[in-house]
Amino acid sequence: MTTPDLTAPELRVPYWIDAKGQERPPLKLKDLGTGYKVIFCFKSTCPAVIREGFQPCENSWPH
């Protein structure tokens, strides 16, 4: 029995912003180290995400 390859494909997002809203270089999964990752992503041009997504996400993440 062989172990399946669980390697995630590289992210294909050309434009990233940091926590301060400034443009940053593209994020690569290898930049985050080894192991499992949880990545919260939002399309900030979507009115529903702006209205319903950002605040609940911010409230649920420790500062």
Residue frames as a rotation matrix with the C-alpha (Angstrom) as fourth column:
MET 1
0.585 0.811 0.000 0.00
0.811 -0.585 0.000 0.00
0.000 0.000 -1.000 0.00
THR 2
-0.495 -0.754 0.433 1.35
0.746 -0.624 -0.232 3.42
0.445 0.208 0.871 -0.90
THR 3
-0.208 0.359 -0.910 0.76
0.680 -0.615 -0.399 6.68
-0.703 -0.702 -0.116 0.91
PRO 4
0.515 0.439 0.737 -1.10
0.843 -0.414 -0.343 9.26
0.155 0.797 -0.583 -1.18
ASP 5
-0.660 -0.715 0.233 0.66
0.688 -0.699 -0.197 12.55
0.303 0.030 0.952 -1.92
LEU 6
0.355 0.815 -0.458 -1.06
0.930 -0.359 0.081 15.14
-0.098 -0.455 -0.885 0.28
THR 7
-0.668 -0.663 -0.339 1.01
0.594 -0.749 0.295 18.06
-0.449 -0.004 0.893 -0.98
ALA 8
0.416 0.836 -0.358 -1.18
0.450 -0.531 -0.718 21.07
-0.790 0.138 -0.597 -1.67
PRO 9
0.250 -0.305 0.919 -0.81
0.919 -0.225 -0.325 22.87
0.306 0.925 0.224 -4.99
GLU 10
-0.756 -0.581 -0.300 0.93
0.639 -0.756 -0.144 26.23
-0.143 -0.301 0.943 -4.87
LEU 11
0.139 0.801 -0.582 -1.30
0.507 -0.562 -0.653 29.27
-0.851 -0.204 -0.485 -4.43
ARG 12
-0.402 -0.227 0.887 -2.07
0.914 -0.155 0.375 31.08
0.053 0.961 0.270 -7.70
VAL 13
0.724 0.620 -0.301 -2.92
0.656 -0.755 0.023 34.53
-0.213 -0.214 -0.953 -6.37
PRO 14
0.102 -0.760 0.642 -0.97
0.815 -0.306 -0.492 37.32
0.570 0.573 0.588 -8.09
TYR 15
-0.260 -0.126 0.957 -1.80
-0.168 -0.970 -0.173 40.20
0.951 -0.206 0.231 -5.71
TRP 16
0.082 0.199 -0.977 -1.57
0.865 0.472 0.168 40.10
0.495 -0.859 -0.133 -1.93
ILE 17
0.181 -0.059 0.982 -2.01
-0.361 -0.932 0.010 42.65
0.915 -0.356 -0.190 0.84
ASP 18
-0.696 -0.486 -0.529 -0.71
0.327 0.441 -0.836 42.45
0.640 -0.754 -0.148 4.38
ALA 19
-0.152 0.660 -0.735 -2.52
0.987 0.139 -0.079 43.10
0.050 -0.738 -0.673 7.66
LYS 20
-0.361 -0.048 -0.931 -1.96
0.357 -0.930 -0.091 46.85
-0.862 -0.365 0.352 7.23
GLY 21
0.678 0.735 0.019 -3.46
0.246 -0.203 -0.948 46.91
-0.692 0.647 -0.319 3.74
GLN 22
0.185 -0.713 -0.677 -0.09
-0.786 -0.520 0.333 47.30
-0.590 0.470 -0.657 2.02
GLU 23
0.808 0.042 -0.588 0.87
-0.483 0.618 -0.620 45.28
0.337 0.785 0.519 -1.06
ARG 24
0.208 -0.747 0.632 3.22
-0.651 0.376 0.659 42.41
-0.730 -0.548 -0.408 -0.30
PRO 25
-0.628 -0.474 -0.617 5.06
-0.775 0.448 0.445 39.82
0.065 0.758 -0.649 -2.40
PRO 26
0.258 0.761 -0.595 3.03
-0.644 0.595 0.481 36.74
0.720 0.260 0.644 -3.35
LEU 27
0.135 -0.110 0.985 2.64
-0.904 0.393 0.167 34.23
-0.405 -0.913 -0.046 -0.52
LYS 28
-0.132 -0.245 -0.961 4.15
-0.598 0.792 -0.120 30.80
0.790 0.559 -0.251 -1.10
LEU 29
0.849 0.509 -0.138 3.15
-0.227 0.588 0.776 27.80
0.477 -0.628 0.615 1.02
LYS 30
0.289 -0.819 -0.496 6.81
0.718 0.528 -0.454 27.02
0.633 -0.225 0.740 1.66
ASP 31
-0.389 -0.395 0.832 7.09
-0.145 -0.866 -0.479 30.45
0.910 -0.307 0.280 3.34
LEU 32
0.354 0.680 0.642 4.78
-0.779 -0.166 0.605 29.14
0.518 -0.714 0.471 6.09
GLY 33
-0.441 -0.624 0.645 6.98
-0.868 0.479 -0.130 26.21
-0.228 -0.618 -0.753 7.11
THR 34
-0.849 0.073 -0.523 6.07
-0.143 0.922 0.360 22.55
0.509 0.380 -0.772 7.30
GLY 35
-0.818 0.568 -0.089 2.85
0.381 0.422 -0.823 20.92
-0.430 -0.707 -0.562 8.44
TYR 36
-0.091 0.909 0.408 -0.79
0.991 0.041 0.130 21.76
0.101 0.416 -0.904 7.94
LYS 37
-0.985 -0.169 -0.041 -1.94
0.171 -0.985 -0.030 25.32
-0.036 -0.036 0.999 7.22
VAL 38
0.105 0.994 -0.032 -5.23
0.938 -0.110 -0.328 27.15
-0.329 0.004 -0.944 7.69
ILE 39
-0.907 -0.416 0.068 -5.43
0.404 -0.814 0.418 30.16
-0.118 0.406 0.906 5.40
PHE 40
0.105 0.934 -0.341 -8.28
0.628 -0.328 -0.706 32.66
-0.771 -0.140 -0.621 5.67
CYS 41
-0.903 -0.375 0.211 -8.87
0.385 -0.484 0.786 34.32
-0.193 0.791 0.581 2.30
PHE 42
0.134 0.949 -0.285 -11.50
0.519 -0.312 -0.796 36.82
-0.844 -0.041 -0.534 1.26
LYS 43
-0.358 -0.101 0.928 -12.30
0.882 -0.362 0.301 38.48
0.306 0.927 0.219 -2.02
SER 44
-0.572 0.040 -0.819 -12.37
0.588 -0.677 -0.443 42.04
-0.572 -0.735 0.364 -0.73
THR 45
-0.950 0.258 -0.174 -14.30
-0.309 -0.720 0.621 43.38
0.035 0.644 0.764 -3.71
CYS 46
-0.486 0.810 -0.328 -17.36
0.457 0.555 0.695 41.30
0.745 0.187 -0.640 -2.84
PRO 47
-0.293 0.409 0.864 -19.92
-0.586 -0.791 0.176 43.43
0.756 -0.455 0.471 -0.92
ALA 48
0.762 0.616 -0.200 -21.23
-0.250 0.565 0.787 40.42
0.597 -0.550 0.584 1.02
VAL 49
0.258 -0.754 -0.604 -17.74
0.781 0.530 -0.329 39.50
0.568 -0.387 0.726 2.18
ILE 50
-0.654 -0.480 0.585 -17.03
0.114 -0.827 -0.551 43.05
0.748 -0.294 0.595 3.26
ARG 51
-0.019 0.771 0.637 -20.36
-0.727 -0.448 0.520 43.23
0.686 -0.453 0.569 5.11
GLU 52
0.819 0.547 0.175 -20.46
-0.532 0.610 0.587 39.74
0.214 -0.574 0.791 6.62
GLY 53
0.739 -0.532 -0.413 -16.97
0.382 0.836 -0.393 38.24
0.555 0.133 0.821 6.39
PHE 54
-0.122 -0.920 0.371 -14.34
0.074 -0.382 -0.921 40.62
0.990 -0.085 0.115 7.67
GLN 55
-0.055 0.110 0.992 -15.81
-0.858 -0.513 0.009 41.52
0.510 -0.851 0.122 11.06
PRO 56
0.898 0.378 0.224 -16.71
-0.439 0.749 0.497 37.95
0.019 -0.545 0.838 12.17
CYS 57
0.603 -0.754 -0.262 -13.27
0.469 0.600 -0.648 36.78
0.645 0.267 0.715 11.05
GLU 58
-0.233 -0.705 0.670 -11.55
-0.195 -0.641 -0.742 39.60
0.953 -0.303 0.012 12.93
ASN 59
0.263 0.434 0.862 -13.62
-0.915 -0.170 0.365 38.87
0.305 -0.885 0.353 16.05
SER 60
0.982 0.188 -0.010 -12.75
-0.179 0.947 0.265 35.16
0.059 -0.259 0.964 15.97
TRP 61
0.425 -0.898 -0.116 -8.99
0.491 0.336 -0.804 35.59
0.760 0.285 0.584 15.58
PRO 62
0.626 -0.211 -0.750 -6.88
0.718 -0.220 0.661 36.36
-0.304 -0.953 0.014 18.67
HIS 63
0.756 -0.356 0.549 -5.04
0.069 -0.790 -0.609 39.69
0.651 0.498 -0.573 18.53
